[in-house]
């Protein structure tokens, strides 16, 4: 298996001859938030068999990035998102949507995907009536992967998402505060422990930041990656943490 992190929550999971793209943001800007670190993803980033969208927030369901994705790729999205996509991007995109909720299963190419719960606000904020569940995804590859989306800890996390071999776990945010429904580095380490992952790749940090606010809370931009690595080493030194820069990849073998 090969994992490539393109920045924020955008990753490519390549396994069993199948390419999955998570929460694609393939541009240099999302409204008032700009890409502050790493290059804008190349056209290669958009090549996939399917997209996994965790929730409707604009930094996860980024409608402007849809034209940059393979035209025949399925869009696995939260229940209710197809209507939003149709309203913004037209029928050609919404017809490719597979709407899902926790507990659903989907097969894409050589991979089985189980939809799991994420404890996060799934509404399309701030000025939209569209809403749906926030999701995570468990990919039954060799090895297996938990893509958390945005979530906080919850009681059934281990039972729903684990045990897995690899966790793509959020450790920060894109601004000078981290609201409810997110994991900080220490809580992210606890999430990895609960799902039993032997390898963790921290995401959702060190990429986007509000325009003109570079000076605000710099400790919340890049440091969460290293803080997660330290917290994970203290909690379970047997877990391998692959701390990637945007555009970098890591190879993961079977257990």
Secondary structure, DSSP 8 states (H G I E B T S, - for coil): -EEEEEETTEEEEEETTEEEEES---SSEETTEEE-SS----GGGG--SEEE---SSTTTS-GGGGGGS-TT-EEEEETTHHHHHHHHH-HHHHTTEEEE-TT-EEEETTEEEEEEE-BS--S-TTT-------EEEEE-SSS-EEE--S-B--TTHHHHH-S-SEEEEE---SSS---TT---HHHHHHHHHHHT-SEEEEESSSSEEETT-TTS-GGGTTHHHHHHHHHHHHH-TTSEE----TT-EEE----
